[in-house]
Amino acid sequence: MTAATLTAVPDADDTTEDAPYILGGKHTQTIVKLIDAAHDAGVTPILWGKPGVGKTALVDALAQRPGFGGLVRVLTGSQDKSDTLGMPSRDTYTDRDGRVHNTTSHATPSWVLEANDSEGTFYVFLDELPQADTDVQGTFLTVLQNYVMPSGVKIKPHVKFIAAGNPTDIVASGYELIEPLTNRLSHLTYEPPREEWFQGMLDAWGKDVSDDEAALRRAVVGYLVGHGDNLHRPPETGSTENAWPSRRSWDNLSRMGAAFLSDPSTLEAVAESLVGEAVAKDFVTTVFLLASYTPDEIVADPSIVDWTNTFQGFVSISSVISWLSREADVPSVIAVFNYAVKNGPRDVTATQLKALIEKCKGEFGAGAVKHFKNLDMTDAGFKEFLPLIFGSKTVAK
């Protein structure tokens, strides 16, 4: 059996605020509620999504919530039937008349014993389940329905199963899920909106990163805002390209390429190894072809930025938000926003305004809201975006 274990036993004083960053997105929160509801009802959920959208990262994060004991990952797509049933061995059975019979028994897979022996809710992650051979799928029918292994070992109630799979029409080795198994599962599609993923990229998924990595993350998101087709683009059938762009590979690029911001040729080689030659060349050309300015320069004179260029505008406005560290500078940053919204794609600036407001509230407190009375609320400014940003409330009151 191929399995990997992640252990995350929380401290006794942990709170729900300690949950991993990835679980904070609106779409993700909805999926988490459905997963928890399925488990409460004794149903196994399966996450469907394209390769690289974050299914595994989501399950890992779920297992790290306070009160959870961790997970074991079972790569069902690479197993045969004996991995699930347990290796068969010869045994004997003595009936009530004293006669001895030769029998076959099954060993209990180690992941079952590990899960049973854990403290707190423990996940068994059945990864690549639709890519499993139909015989392997069949072995899970009783396991998922009755929580009993072929060896006779009962799976304890604190153990919860989660399955995941890629759509079979995009995975060459995939099988269709057998009907009895399909009928036992709660089917959930996991693909967070790109805006949710963009914010996660900019925030480095809640981790502290170097200035260079933060800058590269801004560049990646800025590029994808204007080149959305390259967010997730699997290679065409028959292509010899091994690397291709996905949410996972762009995140990998942000981490792997951060050391080469001053070396475009090496950064392009890194990008090529992760997102493919054509996209890498276009990305690096876009990043280094346009003039870039420091946040201090932008705040001093917003007109130096070509706000009509989606990439340059997004990276500039994001860098100004990251630069902001004093409440006294909030009015100057708002002035940049007022200029940008009138001189470039207004929706790009409006989307980042929400990030600015959240940063000000988080770092400077509710009192920082007073500075937003200087927002341009004309038809050419932010007026039409108020419902999108603030819901039914405005911060200008």
Buried (B, 14 or more C-beta within 10 A) or exposed (E): BEBEEBEBEBEEEBEEEEBBEBBBBEBBEEBBEBBBEBBEEEBBBBBBBBBBBBBBBBBBBBBBBBEBBBBBBBBBBBBEBBBBBBEEEEEEEEEEEEEEEEEEBBBBBEBBEBBBEBEBBBBBBBBBBBBBBEBBBBBBBEBBEEBEBBEEBEBEEBBBBBBBBBEBEEBEEBBEBBEEBEEBBBEBEBBBEBBBBBBBBBBBBEEEBEEBBBBBBBBBBBBBBBBEEBBBBBEEEEEEBEBBBBBBBBBBBBBBBBBBBEEBEBBBBBBBBBBBEBBBEBBBEBBEEBEBBEBEEBBEEBEEBBBEBBBBBBBBBBBBBBBBEEBEBBEBBBBBBBBBBBBBBBBBBBBBBBBBBEBBBEEBEEEBBEBBEBBBBEEEBBEEBBEEBBEEEBBBE
